[in-house]
């Protein structure tokens, strides 16, 4: 019986820093098939692809095992919701129409089994940097997207993947504390949201790549899912308990 809700983020399929991309994709496809009997809904909270841009009549190359398993999951009756992240901003209508999933850009505020869940990828809430907010606005601008689509993919795809690989390999990795400071922007967003919109049982985010499970001052439980290319973590809600779990395969070495 399909009674569970699953949450996953930051798969980064196709990323150049994943040592075994085929094994990574297979592990994720196998996981999708493993949850099919119990999954009432799957929330994918962004950065499912390391880079994704949909053209009007061209399908991006790769990820067939994963997309096939995702289509099978949707066909089995599981609701699939894909919230855009900063790596898959340019997800438009192709997968929505072909697979039947729901594409969301922004905050998801919903009730699951009587509990209020508020979710977002995590890069678009509580962000104080003006430069980052302007960049997000530019990437979502329809005219800018139209101009970008006019550049041949031989230039854009390679550049985007190289940029992502450089950022990941040379960027600062967050410490795995399992808790955020009270002045962290996700915590501030959660407290301000509750203050303006009323009580929330669960806030769920991705983006940070480090799992977090904590209770805020206002009493909400704040979850950061982690990622699915190294620690391979995801969330599971059975109607009464939310747990952070791990997919067994670890295709990206810890070192």
C-alpha positions as CSV (number, residue, x, y, z in Angstrom):
1,X,0.0,0.0,0.0
2,X,1.3,3.4,-0.9
3,X,1.4,5.3,2.4
4,X,4.8,6.9,2.6
5,X,6.2,10.2,1.4
6,X,9.9,10.4,0.3
7,X,12.2,13.4,0.1
8,X,15.4,13.6,-1.8
9,X,17.7,16.4,-3.2
10,X,21.1,17.2,-4.7
11,X,21.5,14.1,-6.8
12,X,23.7,16.1,-9.2
13,X,23.3,13.6,-12.0
14,X,26.0,14.1,-14.7
15,X,28.4,16.0,-12.4
16,X,32.0,15.7,-13.5
17,X,33.2,15.1,-9.9
18,X,31.3,11.8,-9.5
19,X,33.8,9.0,-9.9
20,X,31.3,6.4,-11.2
21,X,28.5,8.2,-13.0
22,X,26.9,5.0,-14.3
23,X,27.0,3.4,-10.9
24,X,25.6,6.5,-9.4
25,X,22.7,6.6,-11.8
26,X,22.0,2.9,-11.4
27,X,21.9,3.2,-7.6
28,X,19.4,6.0,-7.8
29,X,17.2,4.2,-10.4
30,X,17.3,1.1,-8.2
31,X,16.2,3.2,-5.2
32,X,13.3,4.6,-7.2
33,X,12.1,1.1,-8.0
34,X,12.6,0.0,-4.4
35,X,10.2,2.7,-3.0
36,X,7.5,2.1,-5.7
37,X,5.3,-0.2,-3.6
38,X,5.2,2.2,-0.7
39,X,5.6,5.7,-2.2
40,X,2.5,7.8,-2.2
41,X,4.5,10.9,-3.1
42,X,8.1,11.7,-3.9
43,X,9.5,15.3,-3.4
44,X,12.7,16.0,-5.3
45,X,13.9,19.3,-3.8
46,X,16.3,20.5,-6.5
47,X,19.6,19.9,-8.1
48,X,18.5,16.5,-9.4
49,X,20.6,17.2,-12.4
50,X,24.0,18.9,-12.2
51,X,23.0,20.9,-15.3
52,X,19.7,20.9,-17.2
53,X,18.4,23.2,-20.0
54,X,15.3,22.3,-22.0
55,X,15.1,23.4,-25.6
56,X,11.8,23.6,-27.4
57,X,12.5,20.5,-29.6
58,X,15.7,18.9,-28.3
59,X,16.0,16.5,-25.3
60,X,19.2,16.9,-23.2
61,X,21.4,13.8,-23.5
62,X,21.8,11.2,-20.7
63,X,20.1,10.1,-17.5
64,X,17.9,7.5,-19.3
65,X,18.1,4.9,-16.5
66,X,17.0,7.5,-13.9
67,X,14.3,9.1,-16.0
68,X,12.9,5.7,-17.0
69,X,12.7,4.6,-13.4
70,X,11.1,8.0,-12.5
71,X,8.5,7.5,-15.3
72,X,7.8,4.0,-14.0
73,X,7.3,5.4,-10.5
74,X,4.9,8.0,-11.8
75,X,3.0,5.4,-13.9
76,X,2.5,3.3,-10.7
77,X,0.4,6.1,-9.2
78,X,3.1,7.9,-7.1
79,X,2.8,11.7,-7.2
80,X,6.2,13.1,-8.2
81,X,7.0,16.7,-7.4
82,X,10.2,18.3,-8.6
83,X,11.2,21.6,-7.0
84,X,13.8,23.5,-9.0
85,X,17.2,24.1,-7.5
86,X,20.0,26.3,-8.6
87,X,21.4,23.6,-11.0
88,X,18.1,22.7,-12.6
89,X,16.6,26.1,-12.9
90,X,15.8,25.6,-16.6
91,X,13.4,22.7,-16.1
92,X,10.3,23.7,-18.0
93,X,7.6,21.5,-19.4
94,X,9.3,18.5,-21.1
95,X,9.4,16.1,-18.1
96,X,6.1,17.5,-16.8
97,X,4.4,16.5,-20.0
98,X,6.3,13.3,-20.7
99,X,6.3,11.8,-17.2
100,X,3.4,13.6,-15.5
101,X,5.4,15.1,-12.7
102,X,4.7,18.5,-11.1
103,X,7.4,21.2,-11.5
104,X,7.5,23.8,-8.7
105,X,9.7,26.9,-8.6
106,X,9.7,28.3,-5.1
107,X,8.3,27.4,-1.6
108,X,6.0,24.4,-1.2
109,X,3.5,24.8,1.6
110,X,1.4,21.6,2.0
111,X,-0.2,19.3,4.5
112,X,0.8,15.6,4.6
113,X,-1.1,13.3,6.9
114,X,-2.3,16.2,9.0
115,X,1.2,17.8,9.4
116,X,2.2,21.0,7.7
117,X,5.4,20.8,5.6
118,X,7.1,23.8,4.1
119,X,9.8,22.9,1.6
120,X,12.3,24.6,-0.8
121,X,15.6,23.7,-2.4
122,X,17.3,26.1,0.1
123,X,19.1,28.6,-2.1
124,X,16.1,30.8,-2.5
125,X,15.0,31.5,1.1
126,X,16.6,33.8,3.6
127,X,19.3,34.9,1.1
128,X,20.7,38.3,2.0
129,X,23.3,38.7,-0.7
130,X,22.1,41.1,-3.3
131,X,24.4,39.7,-6.0
132,X,22.9,36.2,-5.5
133,X,19.3,37.5,-5.6
134,X,20.1,39.4,-8.8
135,X,21.6,36.3,-10.4
136,X,18.6,34.2,-9.5
137,X,16.3,36.8,-11.0
138,X,18.4,36.9,-14.2
139,X,18.4,33.1,-14.6
140,X,14.6,33.1,-14.3
141,X,14.1,36.0,-16.7
142,X,12.2,34.8,-19.8
143,X,14.1,37.0,-22.2
144,X,17.4,36.0,-20.8
145,X,16.4,32.4,-21.2
146,X,15.4,33.0,-24.8
147,X,18.8,34.5,-25.5
148,X,20.7,31.7,-23.7
149,X,18.7,29.1,-25.8
150,X,20.2,30.7,-28.9
151,X,23.7,29.7,-28.0
152,X,24.7,26.3,-29.3
153,X,24.8,23.6,-26.6
154,X,28.4,22.7,-27.6
155,X,29.4,25.8,-25.8
156,X,26.9,26.0,-22.9
157,X,26.9,22.4,-21.7
158,X,30.6,22.0,-21.4
159,X,31.1,25.4,-19.7
160,X,28.3,24.7,-17.2
161,X,29.6,21.3,-16.2
162,X,33.2,22.6,-15.9
163,X,32.1,25.4,-13.7
164,X,30.1,23.1,-11.5
165,X,33.1,20.7,-11.1
166,X,35.5,23.5,-10.3
167,X,33.1,24.9,-7.7
168,X,32.6,21.5,-6.0
169,X,36.2,20.4,-5.9
170,X,37.6,23.8,-4.8
171,X,34.7,25.1,-2.7
172,X,34.5,24.9,1.1
173,X,32.7,21.8,2.3
174,X,30.3,22.4,5.2
175,X,31.0,20.7,8.5
176,X,28.7,17.9,9.4
177,X,27.4,19.2,12.7
178,X,23.8,18.1,12.3
179,X,22.6,21.5,13.6
180,X,22.5,25.1,12.3
181,X,23.3,28.2,14.3
182,X,20.4,30.4,15.4
183,X,21.4,33.1,12.9
184,X,21.7,30.8,9.9
185,X,19.5,32.0,7.1
186,X,17.4,28.8,6.9
187,X,16.7,29.1,10.6
188,X,15.8,32.8,10.2
189,X,13.5,32.0,7.3
190,X,11.8,29.3,9.3
191,X,11.2,31.6,12.3
192,X,10.0,34.5,10.1
193,X,7.7,32.2,8.1
194,X,6.1,30.8,11.3
195,X,5.7,34.4,12.6
196,X,3.9,35.5,9.4
197,X,2.0,32.3,8.5
198,X,1.4,30.3,11.6
199,X,2.8,27.0,13.0
200,X,4.8,24.6,10.7
201,X,5.5,21.1,11.7
202,X,8.4,20.4,9.3
203,X,10.7,22.6,7.2
204,X,12.6,20.5,4.6
205,X,15.5,21.8,2.5
206,X,18.3,20.6,0.3
207,X,21.2,22.6,-1.2
208,X,23.5,22.4,1.9
209,X,24.8,18.9,1.2
210,X,25.1,18.2,4.9
211,X,22.2,16.5,6.7
212,X,20.6,18.5,9.5
213,X,17.8,17.5,11.9
214,X,17.0,20.0,14.6
215,X,14.1,21.8,16.4
216,X,13.8,25.6,16.0
217,X,12.8,28.0,18.8
218,X,9.3,28.1,17.5
219,X,9.0,24.3,17.8
220,X,9.3,23.4,14.1
221,X,11.5,20.5,13.0
222,X,14.0,21.7,10.4
223,X,15.5,19.1,8.1
224,X,18.3,19.4,5.6
225,X,18.3,16.3,3.5
226,X,22.0,16.3,2.6
227,X,22.9,14.9,-0.8
228,X,22.8,11.9,-3.0
229,X,26.2,11.5,-4.6
230,X,28.4,10.9,-1.5
231,X,26.5,10.3,1.7
232,X,23.4,9.3,-0.3
233,X,20.9,10.5,2.3
234,X,17.1,11.0,1.9
235,X,14.0,11.6,4.0
236,X,11.1,9.2,4.7
237,X,7.8,10.1,6.2
238,X,5.5,7.2,7.2
239,X,2.6,9.3,8.4
240,X,3.9,9.8,11.9
241,X,7.7,9.7,11.9
242,X,10.2,11.5,9.7
243,X,13.5,9.8,9.3
244,X,16.8,10.6,7.5
245,X,18.0,7.4,5.8
246,X,20.8,6.5,3.4
247,X,20.9,4.7,0.1
248,X,23.6,2.0,0.4
249,X,25.7,2.8,-2.7
250,X,28.4,5.5,-2.3
251,X,29.8,6.2,-5.8
252,X,31.7,9.4,-4.8
253,X,34.7,8.7,-2.5
254,X,34.7,10.5,0.9
255,X,38.2,11.7,0.3
